Amino acid sequence: MNGDRIKAFLFSVTLAILPAGAGAQGFAGLGADATGFAFPDRDVQIEFPRDHGPHPDFRIEWWYLTANLQAADGTGYGLQWTLFRSAGAPVEKEGWSSPQVWMGHSAVTTPDRHFVAERLARGGIGQAGAEAEPFQAWIDDWEMRATGAGIDALSMRATGPDFAYDMTLSAQGPLVFHGENGYSVKSASGRASYYYSQPFYEIAGTLQLPGGDVAVTGSAWLDREWASQPLGDTQISWDWFSMAFDDGARLMGFTLHDTAEGDYTAATWIDPDGTTTAYADGAFNARPLETEEVAGREVPVVWQVSLPDRAVDVTVTAMNRQAWMDTLVSYWEGPVRITGSHTGRGYLEMTGY
Amino acid sequence: MTRHGLAVLLSHWRRNPLQLLTLVTGLALATALWSGVQAINAEARASYAQASDTLDGGDIARVVRTDGQDITTAEYVALRRAGWLVSPVIEGRLDGTDPGIRITGIEPLTLPGRGAFEPGEEGIALPDGFLSDAGLLVANPGDLPALEPFGVPLLADPDRRAGTVLTDIATAGRLLGEDGGIGWLLLAPEQPLIRAGLPAAYTVSEPLVQNDVARLTRSFHLNLTAFGLLSFAVGIFIVYGAVGLAFEQRRGVFRTLRAMGMPLRRLMLLLVLELGVFALLAGAAGIALGYVIAAALMPDVAATLRGLYGAEVTGQLQLRPVWWLSGMAIALGGTAVAAVAALWRLVRMPLLSFNHPRAMRVQADGSARLMLVAAVVLLGAAALFAVFGSGLFAGFALLACLLTGAAFCLPLVLSKVLKLAECAANGVLSQWFWADTRQQLPGLTMALMALLLAMAANIGVSTMVSSFRLTFTGYLDQRLSADLYLRAGTPAQAGDILSFLEGRETDVLPIASAPTRIGGLPAEIFGLRDHVSYRENWPVLDAVPAVWDRLAAGDGALINEQMARREALRPGDMLQGGDTVLGIYSDYGNAAGQVIISEALFATRYPEIRPVQFGLVTDAPAALAKALQDRFDLQADALINQRDLKAFSLEIFERTFAVTAALNVLTLSVAGLAILISLLTLATMRLPQLAPVWALGLTRRDLAGFEMLRAVCLATLTGLLAVPLGLALAWVLLAVVNVEAFGWRLPMYLFAGDMLRLGGLTLLAALLAALWPAARLARTPPHKLLKVFSNER
């Protein structure tokens, strides 16, 4: 366009899923100003089935599923299915002028390859969206759809130019709520999001890869989160861990990096029966042990993670160090192996590298 | 000590300003040629990237409704949800504008191709406000006044074709109202692994032939790059000579400095510093000069590009970091290459042994032998690359080995030829002439190598460009046999047009096509109607007997050269899918494979595809085109007149020739300059050799005449040797580099006229170069010649 490659155009007013360049709006614009949007309220409880569906009056939202899979020959795989919603205005309109924009990411990670695909769509025309009851979330031909009550049983599929998958999931435990009944604080200044998960899915299905079809089984973890301005102005990136230990317990923990103040951490301990304990800033700790050059940057791929209150002191190692999501907004997301005081598998997401 | 050392070293240049001039000019000219060519390339590439037609998806396949109706939003969503990566486009004329501005609404979130959608640190290339509620109209500056009444923010884009507006689909829909249905969907080139079949209500329409011409410009740029590199090689030989000479002449100085206690390391550092400064100065001068060259040639290149992309390319040149940085790097790198050998000799120089300065003995017998060894190794490597190499890199490596190897052979070959001439000579004078010429050879070697390379490069590139033109124009004549090429917006419109054409004495040749994959790579399959224009003109390279009859009978398929090469197929072989290969045709400028089957066979295999493209054979193409445009609402690129396309392609070649010819003259001038400088340097040292001959009775005029004759002899010999080398170069470019880069081989044609003209230019350069030294010799005062005897060393 006439040489003037204008910065961060895409969703000028509408959407902030772009690399913001400077840290002024945090990673992917999650710290951007959110005038006119709704904000999470401690007193407003999450309610189902309503909250399985979209919240157009909040600026951002996601349905985020990651899974650790295994084939009959013992080979490990990672899988991701994500639908992001981002709003330019706190309304939904019919037709092309809808301010809601949807973005889908899907990925399959093998020990030595990482397959990625991305889709974009605007709201208002039905090309992408989500519904609470019966639950479904979709963009183009990618979809996640309830096959039972609530979100206890799902079918899910996605395809890219060189891979595809078709999965069924069934929950083996209850939904869990992070922070204070799902009100999850993200900074010392009190910014927050609504955040609940289903970390107890059993998953089975078929991966279609260049080498042929692979039947796999494993466990999956769904995150649901929505907010309008979850991050502070100076919170520019994060490292997020979901861990499923072999003894049946789960642990979710993250570090938010701040250019002005110190890092902010939070964690949720989930007992095998789904009982949760939320941990405030400082209880959870993640420290990089080893970095790897990934897509031209240094990315930590081995971590020392601890939660002393639960005697957790583990080493978290990427299964495939090159699990870079080369998408419009790029980040690292892939399966990890856990050793140390606890053993198990998990998923790691790192942004801002 | 450093300061004094530097002063001593630099004093050499003060006493030999001509040598300094050689060094700086050689390097500056080499850099100028390189960076000039790079400037043109960089500018042209930037222009392609800017060509805003990529945003409109002008060269992308489309999905349309078979019945010609608009596509509804619900249908679009249904296709997306079935896995088809398509992007909607709304197009229409804006009511209330005269003569009617065409507005195109695109959907940036799903738009295929990275032209509009390049992820990066800076986000994506769409203007601010494009997706906002208010919208944004991107238009040619001339159209802005007519658009103001619509109350939508405007953005002037000089690259946009006049009379067209680009905007978001929501804005376009709002402005066009009832008329704003989705006319077609752009089909992303890369589709997901799994997707449903295309419902029968839709059909895929492939882009028109026009874009193949655009791809040819890549070849043009590759040629320019090769030319720039060769020019630089010519310049480097000059620099090498000058640096080598300066080192040799300063051996005594170096020894004295070392004997006085200057450490070797310090001395080398000073020399590197000295050369580095010269390289920077010369590089800067060269880049400035390169800018001038590029600015002078740019209008021709821009005109070519403008032709390709409408009025969308400015002829202005911008100072792009890409090329001035690369120019500087190559100036420094070139100097380093030229200086390494000299520095190496310095390291190994014995400190105490008494040794006369060996000025002008740079090419002593020992180093000549070394050169021969190097030449043998390089030519051997070239042969290996030619036989076993594959890939573009091997092509360029072959080129480099061949040229340097041949250049290294030159001193020995010239020396042998001169020795033969000396033996054959029977007069005393002619014997002296040949012996004296041979004696001077070492001093002229570098200049002659430069001349050899310059001439070879010119022959090679001229031969290639000429072959390219001859082949491609011939190909266009054959391939574009119909007079008009038409793409209807929809099958329904196609139907209307067909009935309109009935009774207009026009042969209609439908061109139906479908995308497919063969051998895992994308290919296209075409259904062709049996018509005399194909039978007479189609550029078939190799075929079974009665190929057209068998094709019409549905007996097999024709494939293009690219596919034949890739899949190693010959006529009679079986194609994947069971068709017999009936013939292979040339298909320049296209990267993908193509398969042609008969119209009837195509209709059986792809019943859902109804052709929307047609070739029209008529006696009055201009009138028919006008009638069609008046009668139907055709898109801007929907109708192509074959004659315009050909005229336009020819014009591209004319421009290419203008650029090539200018570069010919420039490189030969550089080589001529090298000869001039070598001769001038030699002249002062040759007095002791010439004085006895003068004393024996030859006049100064005679001596000057011999000097000229010598220059002509050497240039002629070098020129003769450059002919086979140039042809080898052309062969490598046509048969190796082109095949690796584009997948098709161009036949090589010889143009004796071109070569004669280049030979003439070479002689002229050598004569001009020898003129001044000869004139100086003719006017040398006798007392200077006499002094030689009184000053006998």
Boltz contact constraints between the chains, C-beta under 6 A:
constraints:
  - contact:
      token1: [A, 1]
      token2: [B, 125]
      max_distance: 6.0
  - contact:
      token1: [A, 1]
      token2: [B, 127]
      max_distance: 6.0
  - contact:
      token1: [A, 2]
      token2: [B, 157]
      max_distance: 6.0
  - contact:
      token1: [A, 2]
      token2: [B, 159]
      max_distance: 6.0
  - contact:
      token1: [A, 5]
      token2: [B, 125]
      max_distance: 6.0
  - contact:
      token1: [A, 6]
      token2: [B, 127]
      max_distance: 6.0
  - contact:
      token1: [A, 6]
      token2: [B, 128]
      max_distance: 6.0
  - contact:
      token1: [A, 7]
      token2: [B, 122]
      max_distance: 6.0
  - contact:
      token1: [A, 7]
      token2: [B, 123]
      max_distance: 6.0
  - contact:
      token1: [A, 8]
      token2: [B, 123]
      max_distance: 6.0
  - contact:
      token1: [A, 9]
      token2: [B, 123]
      max_distance: 6.0
  - contact:
      token1: [A, 9]
      token2: [B, 124]
      max_distance: 6.0
  - contact:
      token1: [A, 9]
      token2: [B, 126]
      max_distance: 6.0
  - contact:
      token1: [A, 9]
      token2: [B, 128]
      max_distance: 6.0
  - contact:
      token1: [A, 10]
      token2: [B, 124]
      max_distance: 6.0
  - contact:
      token1: [A, 12]
      token2: [B, 128]
      max_distance: 6.0
  - contact:
      token1: [A, 12]
      token2: [B, 129]
      max_distance: 6.0
  - contact:
      token1: [A, 12]
      token2: [B, 132]
      max_distance: 6.0
  - contact:
      token1: [A, 13]
      token2: [B, 132]
      max_distance: 6.0
  - contact:
      token1: [A, 14]
      token2: [B, 131]
      max_distance: 6.0
  - contact:
      token1: [A, 18]
      token2: [B, 123]
      max_distance: 6.0
  - contact:
      token1: [A, 19]
      token2: [B, 121]
      max_distance: 6.0
  - contact:
      token1: [A, 96]
      token2: [B, 169]
      max_distance: 6.0
  - contact:
      token1: [A, 96]
      token2: [B, 170]
      max_distance: 6.0
  - contact:
      token1: [A, 96]
      token2: [B, 173]
      max_distance: 6.0
  - contact:
      token1: [A, 97]
      token2: [B, 170]
      max_distance: 6.0
  - contact:
      token1: [A, 120]
      token2: [B, 109]
      max_distance: 6.0
  - contact:
      token1: [A, 122]
      token2: [B, 109]
      max_distance: 6.0
  - contact:
      token1: [A, 125]
      token2: [B, 73]
      max_distance: 6.0
  - contact:
      token1: [A, 125]
      token2: [B, 77]
      max_distance: 6.0
  - contact:
      token1: [A, 126]
      token2: [B, 77]
      max_distance: 6.0
  - contact:
      token1: [A, 127]
      token2: [B, 77]
      max_distance: 6.0
  - contact:
      token1: [A, 127]
      token2: [B, 80]
      max_distance: 6.0
  - contact:
      token1: [A, 140]
      token2: [B, 80]
      max_distance: 6.0
  - contact:
      token1: [A, 141]
      token2: [B, 81]
      max_distance: 6.0
  - contact:
      token1: [A, 141]
      token2: [B, 83]
      max_distance: 6.0
  - contact:
      token1: [A, 159]
      token2: [B, 192]
      max_distance: 6.0
  - contact:
      token1: [A, 159]
      token2: [B, 193]
      max_distance: 6.0
  - contact:
      token1: [A, 159]
      token2: [B, 194]
      max_distance: 6.0
  - contact:
      token1: [A, 160]
      token2: [B, 192]
      max_distance: 6.0
  - contact:
      token1: [A, 161]
      token2: [B, 190]
      max_distance: 6.0
  - contact:
      token1: [A, 161]
      token2: [B, 192]
      max_distance: 6.0
  - contact:
      token1: [A, 164]
      token2: [B, 193]
      max_distance: 6.0
  - contact:
      token1: [A, 164]
      token2: [B, 194]
      max_distance: 6.0
  - contact:
      token1: [A, 328]
      token2: [B, 119]
      max_distance: 6.0
